[in-house]
Amino acid sequence: MALTGLSASLTVLLLYTYPVMVVLVSHFFLKEKIGVQGFASLALVSIGLIGLVWGEWNISRPVFLLFGIGSAVFYAVYIILSRKYLSLTPALPSSFYVQLGAGIVLSLIHFRTQPMRAFEIMSHHYLLILSMAIICSLLAMTLFLLGLQKISSAEASILSTTEPIFGVIFATTLLGEKIHTIQIIGGVLILAGLIVLSPLGSRPPFKLKRE
């Protein structure tokens, strides 16, 4: 919905405010202690994202900004709740039911007037759709949930900011899009933030507070 009224780069930037939300909520409500390394990593990643998606930012109406921020809010809630309630649940069944629920709801929304349209699309593009469903959705979500069982929600949200980096890399190598200097700088800052976050540092930046 945000994409219908905002430029793609601005929409991505608004979505990727969710690591900030996750870190703050995790710190103040989930008792995840965030050290200097954690805040430094978050700052580097946030600044890097601005450079990575820098471009022509168009806004048709202010309400679309709310849609973009709303996507970040709901994604942050999803990550926090998954960390809290799915930490002991196998990742693959969790992903299956999440994808199944999303598929049913979205189908009811988008195909309510043309229920056979979904089958028509599948019949013509089944290989592409299955590839997207398995590789881009099910596999990605399963790996993400597996990560949430090993690290904190704050760490997972910051590490997931590598997604736009790979988006830029694939756009450059596969689609022939031109990458600009500011995007390279942004990508380097994100990687620097992830290095700061890594366990190679002097101590893990995120620790659960003891009761």
N, C-alpha and C positions, 0 to 999 in steps of 0.2 A: 504493500500500500504506500509506503514511503517513496518507493521508486517511481510511482506515478506522478509525484510532485517535486521530487528532488533529483539532483544529479547523482549518478551512481557513486562517485567518489565521496560525496557528502553523506550518502546513505550508509556506506561502509564505515565511515568515520564515526557516525552516531552509533551504529551497532557495536563497534569495538570500544565503546565506553563501558561495556559490561565488566571488564576486568577490574576497573576502579570500584564499581559497585560491589563486586564479589569480595574484593579485598577488605573494604570497609565493613561490610556486613559480617564477614568471617571474623574480623578482628573484634568488633564490638558485641556481637551476638553469639558467635559460635566458639568464642574463647580461643581463637587461633592467634597466637602472639606473632606480631609482624615486627621484625627488626629493621635495622638501617638498610641491610641488603635488600629486604623486601620492598621498602619504599623507593630505594634507588632504582631497583629493577623496574618497578611500575612507572616511575618517572621517565626512564629512558625509553621504555616500550611505548608509552603514550606519545611522547614527542616524535619518536620514530614513525608511528602510525600516521601522524599528520603529514610528515614528509612523503611517506609511501603512497598515500592516496591523494596527494596534492594535485589539484587540477581546477577546472572550472566548476565552481560550486553554485548551482542554480536552485532557487527556491520559488516555486510558483505561489504557494500560500503557506503561512506560518504553521497551519495545522499539520502539515506533512512532517514538520520537525518533531511534533509530538509522536507521530507514528514511528519515526526513526528511533527516538529515545525509548518509546514503548517496547520496541523489539529488543533493545538492550536490557531493559528491566526484566522482561519475561525470560530472556536467556539467562540472566544472572540468577533469577529465582530457580530456574530449571537446574542449573549447576549446583546451587547450594542445597536444594532438596535432594538431588541425586547423591551428593556426597553424604548427606545425613541419613537417608533412608535406604539407599541401594548399595551401601558399602559392603554388605554381606550377601548380596544377591548376585548370582552369576551374570556376567555382563551380556552374554549372547541372548538369553531369554528376556532380559530387561530391554535390550535393543529391539527384539522382535515385537514385544507388546507395545513399546512406544511407537514404532513405525506402523504397526497395525492400527493403533488408535488414531494416529495422525492421518493415515491413508483413508480410513473410514470417514472421519470428520471432514477432511478436505474434499472427498468425493461427494459427500452430501451437500457441501456448499457449492461446489463448482459444476457438478453434473446433475443437480436436482431437476433441471428442466429438460436435460438431454441425457438420461441415464445410460443410453447405449453408446454415447460418445466415447466413454472410457475404453470400451471394448474395441471400438473402431480405431482409436489411437494405438492400442496395444497390437492389433493385427497388422498395422503398417510399420510400427517402430518398436517391436517387442525386444529386439536385441539391444537397442539403445536404452530403452527404459529399464530393462533388467540390469544392464551394466550400471546405469546410474543408481538404481535401487540398491544393488549389492555393494558396489565399490564406493560410490559417493555418499551413500546414506547408512546402510547397515554396517559396513566395515568401519567407516569413520566413527559412528556412534559407539560401536562395540569397543574399539580401541580407546576412545575417550573415557568411557565408563570404566574400563580396566585401569586406566591411569588414575581415575578418581579414587580407586580402591588402594592406591599406593601412595598418593601424595595428597596434599590439602587442596581444597576447592580454590583457594587463592592462587596457589602454584599452577594448578591446572588451567585456570582462566588466563593467566599470563602466558603460559606456554602455548596456548591455543592461538595466540596472536601470530604464530608462524603461518597461519592459514593465508592471510593476504600476501605474505612474502612469496609463497609458492604460487599464488594466483598471478602475481606479477611475472614470476619466472616462466610459468607456462604460457602466459600471454605473449611474452617476448620470444620464446623459443618455438612455440607451436603456431601462434597466430601472427607472428611477425610484427607485433606492436613495438613501438619505440619506447625505450625506457629513458627517463630524464635523470639528470644528476641529483636532483632533490629526492627522487625516489630511491636512488642508490644510497644516499646518505641516511634516509629514513630506514631502509633495510638494515644498514650497518648498526644503527642505534638500537633497533629491535634485537638484533643478535647480541649486541653488547649487554642489553638488559637481561637476556636469557643466560648469558655467561655469568653475570652477577648473581642470578637466581640459582645457578647450578650448584650441586653439592660439592663442587671443586673449591668453593669459597672457604673462608675460615670457619664458618658454621652454617647450618641450615637456617635460612631466614624465617621459616615458619615453624612454630612449635605450638602444640596444644598446651594451654595452661592447665596446670594440675589443680584439682579441686582443693 
